[in-house]
Amino acid sequence: MKKVKYYFNTHTLRFEKLEMPLRVKLLRTFGFLAASLFTSFIFLLIAYKYFPSANEEMLMKQNAAYQNDFKVLNERVVELENTMDELENRDNTVYRSIFESKPIPDSVRVKEMEKRGEIKLVQSMSEKQLIKALTNQINNLSYRVSYQDKSYNELAVMVKNKEKLLMAIPAIQPVSNKDLNRIASGFGYRVDPVYKVTKFHAGLDFTAPTGTPIYATADGNIKDASFNAGGYGNHVIIDHGFGVQTLYGHMYKIKAKRGQHIKRGEVIGYVGSTGKSTGPHCHYEVHRNGVPVDPIYYFYNDLTPAQYDRILKSAAANTQSLD
């Protein structure tokens, strides 16, 4: 049964039945509904913020994991990029400078990716975008590593060639000359001992007793080992490669054989006085690209600076040659 409400009317001094107008009823109902909706909205916001659903909680954990993984990978990529920068710099400014080789231009190496703020707005990036960004960086590093690997392979070849070049330099004297008194005639214009006129002397004359060993001054292959009727007598020519050849003349006996590979310091013959010669000695020449050059400037392997200065002055003396 519906309850009936009464109120005391002070004017009539009696209880009268309470009757609420329709307008008031509607306002009260609307106010109640509005308050209920607002309260519900507040509760929903609190619930969504502090009490996520199972699906949302899983997505949030995945997102946090992606962010952490991206941070770790990005740090690794930055580390690799710094390492590559250092390797490329050392390659260009150190290693290739040693071997007198031109640096590799940046246009040949794949240019470094334009620096971006990968961490910025990570929350707004999808998993696909994160993977794409990292893939681009890793691909770029792969290209750079590939070119760097190629560069180091070239450097390895240069090292081998440099070793061969160093061994191909006629860096020792052809006869034992500890006392530095065996150079009888130097490179340049000298008085011919037979014709008594000034002629160009294309090598050095080392005096020594007959039978004194003659040594190859650098690694190479024996190009010629025979008697030369033009004046050198028994002589040996060694091709050292790189455009360098050496000649040893007036031998008493030849030990080396044509086509033989020879090492620096190996005996190739013995001092004599065959051919156009006025006494036992070793006539020694160095040719570079077919042109005779002064052998004195190649002796660095068995002399101190003071000793080198002595034989330099001795070779420069304007004396008569022995051949």
C-alpha positions in Angstrom: 0.0 0.0 0.0 1.3 3.4 -1.0 2.2 5.5 2.0 0.3 8.8 2.3 2.2 11.8 3.7 0.6 14.6 5.7 1.9 17.9 6.9 0.6 20.4 9.5 -0.9 23.5 8.0 -0.2 26.4 10.3 -2.8 28.5 8.6 -5.7 26.0 9.0 -4.2 24.4 12.1 -4.8 21.0 10.9 -3.0 18.1 9.1 -3.5 18.1 5.4 -2.5 15.6 2.8 0.9 16.3 1.1 0.6 16.5 -2.7 3.9 17.1 -4.7 3.5 18.9 -8.1 4.6 17.0 -11.2 7.3 19.6 -12.0 9.0 19.0 -8.7 8.8 15.2 -9.2 10.5 15.5 -12.6 13.2 17.8 -11.3 14.0 15.4 -8.4 14.1 12.4 -10.8 16.4 14.2 -13.2 18.7 15.3 -10.4 18.9 11.8 -9.1 19.7 10.3 -12.5 22.3 13.0 -13.2 24.0 12.4 -9.9 24.0 8.6 -10.5 25.5 9.0 -14.0 28.3 11.4 -12.7 29.1 9.1 -9.8 29.2 6.1 -12.2 31.6 8.0 -14.5 33.9 8.8 -11.7 34.0 5.2 -10.6 34.7 4.1 -14.1 37.6 6.4 -14.5 39.1 5.2 -11.2 38.5 1.6 -12.2 40.1 2.0 -15.7 43.1 3.8 -14.2 43.8 1.6 -11.2 42.0 -1.6 -12.0 42.7 -2.4 -15.7 41.2 -5.4 -17.3 43.1 -8.6 -17.9 43.5 -7.8 -21.6 44.6 -4.3 -20.9 47.1 -5.5 -18.2 48.6 -7.9 -20.7 48.9 -5.2 -23.3 50.5 -2.8 -20.8 53.1 -5.5 -19.9 53.8 -6.2 -23.5 54.3 -2.5 -24.2 56.7 -2.1 -21.3 58.6 -5.2 -22.5 58.9 -3.7 -26.0 60.1 -0.4 -24.6 62.7 -2.1 -22.5 63.9 -4.3 -25.4 64.0 -1.3 -27.7 66.1 0.6 -25.2 68.6 -2.3 -24.9 68.7 -2.8 -28.7 69.1 0.9 -29.3 72.0 1.1 -26.9 73.6 -1.8 -28.6 73.1 -0.2 -32.0 74.6 3.1 -30.8 77.6 1.1 -29.4 78.1 -0.6 -32.7 77.9 2.7 -34.6 80.5 4.2 -32.4 82.8 1.2 -32.9 82.3 1.4 -36.7 83.1 5.1 -36.6 86.4 4.4 -34.8 87.3 1.5 -37.1 86.6 3.5 -40.2 88.6 6.5 -38.8 91.6 4.3 -37.9 91.3 2.6 -41.3 91.4 6.0 -43.2 93.8 7.9 -41.0 96.2 5.2 -39.7 96.3 2.0 -41.6 95.9 3.3 -45.2 98.3 6.2 -44.4 101.0 3.6 -43.4 100.6 2.0 -46.8 100.3 5.3 -48.7 96.8 4.3 -49.9 93.9 6.7 -50.5 91.2 6.6 -47.8 87.9 5.0 -48.7 85.4 7.9 -49.3 82.1 8.0 -47.4 80.3 7.7 -50.7 81.7 4.2 -51.0 80.9 3.1 -47.5 77.2 3.3 -47.0 76.6 6.7 -45.3 75.6 6.6 -41.7 71.9 6.9 -41.2 70.6 10.3 -40.3 70.4 10.4 -36.5 66.9 10.1 -35.2 65.4 10.2 -31.8 64.2 6.6 -31.7 63.3 6.8 -28.0 61.1 9.8 -28.5 57.4 9.0 -28.5 58.1 5.3 -28.1 54.8 4.9 -26.5 53.0 6.0 -29.7 55.0 3.6 -31.9 53.7 0.2 -32.7 55.6 -3.0 -32.5 55.9 -2.9 -36.3 57.4 0.6 -36.3 59.9 -0.4 -33.6 61.0 -3.4 -35.6 61.3 -1.4 -38.8 63.4 1.3 -37.1 65.8 -1.2 -35.7 65.9 -3.2 -38.9 67.0 -0.1 -40.8 69.8 0.6 -38.4 71.0 -3.0 -38.3 70.9 -3.2 -42.1 72.9 0.0 -42.3 75.5 -1.4 -39.9 75.6 -4.6 -41.9 76.5 -2.6 -45.1 79.2 -0.7 -43.2 80.6 -3.9 -41.7 80.7 -5.5 -45.2 82.7 -2.6 -46.7 85.0 -2.5 -43.6 85.6 -6.2 -44.0 86.5 -5.6 -47.7 88.8 -2.8 -46.7 90.6 -4.9 -44.1 91.1 -7.6 -46.8 92.7 -5.0 -49.0 94.9 -4.0 -46.1 95.9 -7.6 -45.6 97.0 -7.7 -49.2 98.9 -4.5 -48.7 100.7 -5.9 -45.7 101.8 -8.9 -47.7 102.9 -6.7 -50.6 104.7 -4.4 -48.2 106.6 -7.3 -46.7 107.6 -8.4 -50.2 108.6 -4.9 -51.1 110.8 -4.5 -48.0 112.5 -7.9 -48.7 112.9 -6.7 -52.4 114.9 -3.6 -51.4 118.7 -4.2 -51.8 119.4 -3.2 -48.3 122.8 -4.8 -47.5 126.2 -4.6 -49.1 127.1 -7.4 -51.6 130.4 -8.3 -49.8 131.3 -8.4 -46.1 132.6 -4.9 -45.3 132.8 -4.6 -41.5 135.8 -2.2 -41.7 134.0 0.0 -44.3 137.2 0.1 -46.5 136.2 -2.0 -49.4 134.5 0.7 -51.6 137.1 1.6 -54.2 134.9 3.6 -56.6 131.5 5.1 -56.4 128.5 5.9 -58.6 128.9 8.6 -61.3 131.6 9.9 -63.6 134.9 8.2 -63.0 138.2 7.8 -64.8 138.2 4.6 -66.8 141.2 2.4 -65.8 141.8 1.1 -69.3 140.9 4.0 -71.6 141.9 6.7 -69.1 138.9 8.9 -70.0 136.1 10.0 -67.8 133.1 7.7 -68.2 129.9 7.1 -66.4 130.3 4.4 -63.7 126.9 2.8 -63.1 127.6 1.1 -59.8 130.0 0.6 -56.9 133.3 -1.3 -56.9 133.9 -3.4 -53.7 137.5 -4.6 -53.5 138.1 -8.0 -51.9 140.4 -11.0 -52.3 139.5 -13.5 -55.0 137.1 -16.1 -53.7 135.3 -13.7 -51.3 131.6 -14.6 -51.1 129.2 -12.3 -52.9 125.7 -12.0 -51.3 122.3 -11.3 -52.8 121.3 -7.9 -51.4 117.5 -8.7 -51.5 115.1 -11.4 -52.3 114.4 -12.1 -55.9 114.8 -14.5 -58.9 118.0 -15.0 -60.8 117.4 -13.4 -64.2 120.8 -14.1 -65.7 123.9 -16.0 -64.5 126.5 -16.2 -67.3 129.6 -14.7 -68.8 129.2 -11.3 -70.3 131.7 -10.4 -73.1 130.8 -6.7 -72.9 132.9 -6.2 -69.8 131.1 -7.6 -66.8 132.7 -11.1 -67.2 131.0 -13.7 -65.0 128.0 -11.8 -63.7 124.6 -12.4 -62.1 121.4 -10.3 -62.5 118.6 -10.6 -59.9 115.1 -9.4 -60.5 113.6 -8.4 -57.2 110.2 -7.3 -58.6 108.7 -3.9 -58.1 110.9 -2.7 -61.0 114.2 -3.3 -59.1 117.1 -5.3 -60.4 120.7 -5.8 -59.1 123.8 -6.7 -61.1 127.0 -8.3 -59.7 130.0 -8.4 -62.0 133.5 -9.8 -62.5 132.9 -13.0 -60.5 135.6 -15.7 -60.2 132.9 -18.3 -60.0 129.1 -18.1 -60.2 127.1 -20.2 -57.7 123.5 -19.1 -58.5 121.5 -20.7 -61.3 119.2 -18.9 -63.8 115.5 -19.0 -62.6 116.5 -19.8 -59.0 114.7 -18.0 -56.2 117.2 -16.3 -53.9 116.9 -14.8 -50.4 118.7 -11.8 -49.1 122.1 -12.8 -47.7 122.5 -16.0 -49.8 125.8 -16.5 -51.6 125.4 -16.1 -55.4 129.1 -16.2 -56.4 132.6 -15.3 -55.5 134.8 -12.2 -56.1 137.1 -12.4 -59.2 138.5 -10.2 -61.9 136.8 -11.6 -65.1 135.8 -9.4 -68.0 137.1 -5.8 -68.2 138.7 -5.5 -64.8 142.0 -4.4 -63.4 141.9 -6.3 -60.1 139.6 -8.6 -58.0 136.5 -6.8 -57.0 132.7 -6.9 -57.1 131.1 -4.4 -59.5 127.6 -3.8 -58.0 124.7 -2.0 -59.7 121.1 -1.3 -58.8 118.5 -0.6 -61.5 115.1 0.8 -60.9 112.6 0.6 -63.8 115.6 0.0 -66.1 117.6 3.1 -65.0 120.8 2.7 -62.9 120.6 4.4 -59.5 123.2 4.9 -56.8 123.3 1.8 -54.7 124.7 3.7 -51.7 121.3 5.0 -50.8 119.9 1.5 -50.3 122.3 0.3 -47.6 120.3 0.7 -44.4 120.0 -2.8 -43.0 123.6 -3.5 -41.9 124.9 -0.1 -41.1 124.6 2.4 -38.2 124.0 6.1 -39.1 127.7 6.8 -38.4 128.9 3.9 -40.6 126.5 5.0 -43.4 128.0 8.5 -43.3 131.5 7.0 -43.7 130.8 4.9 -46.7 128.7 7.7 -48.2 131.8 10.0 -48.1 134.0 7.1 -49.4 131.8 6.4 -52.4 131.6 10.1 -53.2 135.4 10.4 -53.7 136.3 11.1 -57.3 138.6 8.1 -57.8 139.4 5.8 -60.7 137.1 2.8 -61.2 138.4 -0.7 -61.4 136.4 -1.6 -64.5 
